[in-house]
Amino acid sequence: FFRSHWVQFVDGVELISGLLLLANRYVALALVTLIAVIANILWFHLSMQLAGLPAPLILLALWIVVARRHRASLLPLLTK
């Protein structure tokens, strides 16, 4: 993860998405990219390090709060 510099890519996605959320710009794009990162964090803790599970659950809850407010922007992603 570190040797391949993949962590820099993931951290960049997290940083850019967080900045987009703070700036209230392209919120739907930021939410879609962040849920992918949160899903990976959640799966890691469910499968390998159960002790760290509260942090991704809190992140997921916060994501849901923001996503519910921008539901109209996200719904077109679920249509055929």
MDTraj code that builds the backbone (N, CA, C; nanometers):
import mdtraj as md
import numpy as np

residues = "PHE PHE ARG SER HIS TRP VAL GLN PHE VAL ASP GLY VAL GLU LEU ILE SER GLY LEU LEU LEU LEU ALA ASN ARG TYR VAL ALA LEU ALA LEU VAL THR LEU ILE ALA VAL ILE ALA ASN ILE LEU TRP PHE HIS LEU SER MET GLN LEU ALA GLY LEU PRO ALA PRO LEU ILE LEU LEU ALA LEU TRP ILE VAL VAL ALA ARG ARG HIS ARG ALA SER LEU LEU PRO LEU LEU THR LYS".split()
xyz = np.array([
    [0.0828, -0.1187, 0.0000],
    [0.0000, 0.0000, 0.0000],
    [0.0872, 0.1249, 0.0000],
    [0.1881, 0.1255, 0.0837],
    [0.2763, 0.2419, 0.0910],
    [0.3846, 0.2378, -0.0164],
    [0.4399, 0.1202, -0.0404],
    [0.5481, 0.1076, -0.1369],
    [0.5020, 0.1411, -0.2791],
    [0.3788, 0.1092, -0.3116],
    [0.3270, 0.1364, -0.4465],
    [0.2759, 0.2799, -0.4600],
    [0.2778, 0.3549, -0.3525],
    [0.2298, 0.4939, -0.3489],
    [0.0786, 0.5040, -0.3693],
    [0.0078, 0.3928, -0.3551],
    [-0.1374, 0.3938, -0.3649],
    [-0.1972, 0.4817, -0.2556],
    [-0.1330, 0.4857, -0.1409],
    [-0.1821, 0.5672, -0.0295],
    [-0.1864, 0.7151, -0.0674],
    [-0.0949, 0.7601, -0.1503],
    [-0.0960, 0.8997, -0.1936],
    [-0.2177, 0.9288, -0.2803],
    [-0.2542, 0.8337, -0.3657],
    [-0.3727, 0.8505, -0.4489],
    [-0.4984, 0.8562, -0.3623],
    [-0.5111, 0.7618, -0.2698],
    [-0.6285, 0.7570, -0.1827],
    [-0.6370, 0.8839, -0.0975],
    [-0.5252, 0.9261, -0.0412],
    [-0.5234, 1.0485, 0.0386],
    [-0.5586, 1.1704, -0.0461],
    [-0.5145, 1.1716, -0.1720],
    [-0.5498, 1.2809, -0.2624],
    [-0.6994, 1.2851, -0.2899],
    [-0.7590, 1.1689, -0.3109],
    [-0.9043, 1.1610, -0.3322],
    [-0.9771, 1.2115, -0.2078],
    [-0.9315, 1.1683, -0.0913],
    [-0.9934, 1.2127, 0.0337],
    [-0.9810, 1.3640, 0.0504],
    [-0.8633, 1.4184, 0.0238],
    [-0.8401, 1.5617, 0.0394],
    [-0.9258, 1.6430, -0.0573],
    [-0.9236, 1.6056, -0.1837],
    [-1.0008, 1.6803, -0.2838],
    [-1.1506, 1.6702, -0.2544],
    [-1.1974, 1.5519, -0.2188],
    [-1.3393, 1.5355, -0.1870],
    [-1.3787, 1.6167, -0.0647],
    [-1.2941, 1.6161, 0.0353],
    [-1.3217, 1.6965, 0.1549],
    [-1.3254, 1.8450, 0.1251],
    [-1.2329, 1.8905, 0.0427],
    [-1.2324, 2.0323, 0.0048],
    [-1.3563, 2.0689, -0.0764],
    [-1.3980, 1.9788, -0.1649],
    [-1.5202, 2.0039, -0.2423],
    [-1.6417, 2.0128, -0.1513],
    [-1.6481, 1.9275, -0.0505],
    [-1.7593, 1.9339, 0.0443],
    [-1.7566, 2.0639, 0.1244],
    [-1.6388, 2.1018, 0.1699],
    [-1.6277, 2.2260, 0.2463],
    [-1.6620, 2.3484, 0.1631],
    [-1.6279, 2.3449, 0.0347],
    [-1.6567, 2.4564, -0.0551],
    [-1.8001, 2.4499, -0.1082],
    [-1.8711, 2.3411, -0.0790],
    [-2.0072, 2.3203, -0.1263],
    [-2.0142, 2.3228, -0.2790],
    [-1.9148, 2.2622, -0.3428],
    [-1.9063, 2.2526, -0.4886],
    [-1.8984, 2.1056, -0.5266],
    [-1.9671, 2.0682, -0.6312],
    [-1.9638, 1.9302, -0.6811],
    [-1.9844, 1.8305, -0.5674],
    [-2.0854, 1.8567, -0.4863],
    [-2.1087, 1.7751, -0.3667],
    [-2.1401, 1.6308, -0.4033],
    [-2.2197, 1.6091, -0.5070],
    [-2.2535, 1.4714, -0.5456],
    [-2.1281, 1.3940, -0.5859],
    [-2.0399, 1.4563, -0.6609],
    [-1.9141, 1.3917, -0.6998],
    [-1.8302, 1.3593, -0.5766],
    [-1.8208, 1.4529, -0.4850],
    [-1.7435, 1.4304, -0.3627],
    [-1.8034, 1.3160, -0.2809],
    [-1.9363, 1.3100, -0.2725],
    [-2.0005, 1.2037, -0.1967],
    [-1.9770, 1.0669, -0.2602],
    [-1.9822, 1.0599, -0.3920],
    [-1.9595, 0.9324, -0.4599],
    [-1.8159, 0.8848, -0.4388],
    [-1.7203, 0.9748, -0.4488],
    [-1.5813, 0.9328, -0.4290],
    [-1.5552, 0.8964, -0.2828],
    [-1.6164, 0.9691, -0.1914],
    [-1.5932, 0.9386, -0.0500],
    [-1.6572, 0.8075, -0.0069],
    [-1.7728, 0.7725, -0.0648],
    [-1.8343, 0.6462, -0.0229],
    [-1.7484, 0.5281, -0.0655],
    [-1.6765, 0.5421, -0.1751],
    [-1.5858, 0.4344, -0.2160],
    [-1.4728, 0.4181, -0.1145],
    [-1.4189, 0.5276, -0.0686],
    [-1.3118, 0.5230, 0.0320],
    [-1.3664, 0.4697, 0.1643],
    [-1.4839, 0.5172, 0.2046],
    [-1.5441, 0.4727, 0.3310],
    [-1.5756, 0.3233, 0.3249],
    [-1.6236, 0.2752, 0.2105],
    [-1.6534, 0.1323, 0.1965],
    [-1.5268, 0.0488, 0.2138],
    [-1.4161, 0.0946, 0.1579],
    [-1.2895, 0.0229, 0.1742],
    [-1.2426, 0.0236, 0.3192],
    [-1.2555, 0.1376, 0.3842],
    [-1.2162, 0.1464, 0.5258],
    [-1.3034, 0.0547, 0.6101],
    [-1.4327, 0.0569, 0.5837],
    [-1.5270, -0.0261, 0.6585],
    [-1.4972, -0.1746, 0.6375],
    [-1.4737, -0.2138, 0.5129],
    [-1.4449, -0.3547, 0.4846],
    [-1.3134, -0.3991, 0.5515],
    [-1.2141, -0.3122, 0.5495],
    [-1.0874, -0.3446, 0.6156],
    [-1.1112, -0.3738, 0.7634],
    [-1.1864, -0.2874, 0.8294],
    [-1.2073, -0.3058, 0.9729],
    [-1.2996, -0.4225, 1.0030],
    [-1.3940, -0.4505, 0.9156],
    [-1.4800, -0.5669, 0.9373],
    [-1.4041, -0.6977, 0.9185],
    [-1.3112, -0.6987, 0.8256],
    [-1.2435, -0.8242, 0.7941],
    [-1.1093, -0.8442, 0.8640],
    [-1.0427, -0.7361, 0.9040],
    [-0.9077, -0.7535, 0.9571],
    [-0.8833, -0.6913, 1.0942],
    [-0.9493, -0.5823, 1.1245],
    [-0.9190, -0.5127, 1.2492],
    [-1.0492, -0.4634, 1.3124],
    [-1.1205, -0.5546, 1.3707],
    [-1.2519, -0.5254, 1.4259],
    [-1.2485, -0.4181, 1.5346],
    [-1.1374, -0.4049, 1.6025],
    [-1.1270, -0.3078, 1.7116],
    [-1.1404, -0.1635, 1.6619],
    [-1.1059, -0.1387, 1.5374],
    [-1.1132, -0.0033, 1.4847],
    [-1.2440, 0.0281, 1.4156],
    [-1.3452, -0.0544, 1.4337],
    [-1.4717, -0.0398, 1.3628],
    [-1.5510, 0.0867, 1.3952],
    [-1.5466, 0.1419, 1.5154],
    [-1.6278, 0.2610, 1.5423],
    [-1.5977, 0.3806, 1.4506],
    [-1.4737, 0.4020, 1.4151],
    [-1.4393, 0.5177, 1.3308],
    [-1.5072, 0.5123, 1.1943],
    [-1.4980, 0.4004, 1.1186],
    [-1.5674, 0.3989, 0.9894],
    [-1.7197, 0.4028, 1.0030],
    [-1.7730, 0.3507, 1.1120],
    [-1.9178, 0.3597, 1.1323],
    [-1.9614, 0.5045, 1.1528],
    [-1.8805, 0.5808, 1.2251],
    [-1.9094, 0.7233, 1.2436],
    [-1.8979, 0.7961, 1.1101],
    [-1.7946, 0.7638, 1.0318],
    [-1.7791, 0.8239, 0.8985],
    [-1.8993, 0.7928, 0.8106],
    [-1.9456, 0.6688, 0.8144],
    [-2.0606, 0.6292, 0.7346],
    [-2.1857, 0.7048, 0.7774],
    [-2.2045, 0.7205, 0.9075],
    [-2.3201, 0.7951, 0.9581],
    [-2.3148, 0.9411, 0.9120],
    [-2.1974, 1.0018, 0.9176],
    [-2.1830, 1.1402, 0.8718],
    [-2.2070, 1.1515, 0.7216],
    [-2.1592, 1.0519, 0.6462],
    [-2.1817, 1.0511, 0.5014],
    [-2.3311, 1.0436, 0.4715],
    [-2.4031, 0.9592, 0.5454],
    [-2.5474, 0.9446, 0.5248],
    [-2.6201, 1.0749, 0.5530],
    [-2.5798, 1.1456, 0.6573],
    [-2.6427, 1.2747, 0.6893],
    [-2.6271, 1.3717, 0.5730],
    [-2.5077, 1.3819, 0.5193],
    [-2.4837, 1.4741, 0.4074],
    [-2.5530, 1.4239, 0.2812],
    [-2.5468, 1.2938, 0.2553],
    [-2.6061, 1.2371, 0.1340],
    [-2.7581, 1.2543, 0.1329],
    [-2.8216, 1.2455, 0.2481],
    [-2.9672, 1.2648, 0.2535],
    [-3.0053, 1.4066, 0.2138],
    [-2.9223, 1.5026, 0.2472],
    [-2.9503, 1.6417, 0.2103],
    [-2.9321, 1.6649, 0.0606],
    [-2.8513, 1.5808, -0.0040],
    [-2.8236, 1.5950, -0.1472],
    [-2.8795, 1.4757, -0.2255],
    [-2.9847, 1.4190, -0.1733],
    [-3.0482, 1.3013, -0.2317],
    [-3.0880, 1.3245, -0.3770],
    [-3.1416, 1.4416, -0.4084],
    [-3.1862, 1.4714, -0.5450],
    [-3.0703, 1.4658, -0.6451],
    [-2.9521, 1.5033, -0.6025],
    [-2.8350, 1.4988, -0.6907],
    [-2.7844, 1.3568, -0.7113],
    [-2.8065, 1.2704, -0.6139],
    [-2.7546, 1.1342, -0.6204],
    [-2.8514, 1.0360, -0.6871],
    [-2.9800, 1.0640, -0.6835],
    [-3.0787, 0.9715, -0.7388],
    [-3.0591, 0.9427, -0.8875],
    [-3.0213, 1.0396, -0.9710],
    [-2.9990, 1.0061, -1.1123],
    [-2.8919, 0.8991, -1.1345],
    [-2.8040, 0.8800, -1.0398],
    [-2.7012, 0.7771, -1.0530],
    [-2.7610, 0.6368, -1.0443],
    [-2.8810, 0.6256, -0.9910],
    [-2.9442, 0.4963, -0.9716],
    [-3.0469, 0.4624, -1.0788],
    [-3.0603, 0.5464, -1.1799],
    [-3.1556, 0.5197, -1.2887],
    [-3.0847, 0.4511, -1.4036],
    [-3.1626, 0.3757, -1.4824],
    [-3.1058, 0.3062, -1.5989],
    [-3.0749, 0.4039, -1.7094],
])
top = md.Topology()
chain = top.add_chain()
for i, resn in enumerate(residues, 1):
    res = top.add_residue(resn, chain, resSeq=i)
    for name in ("N", "CA", "C"):
        top.add_atom(name, md.element.get_by_symbol(name[0]), res)
traj = md.Trajectory(xyz[None], top)
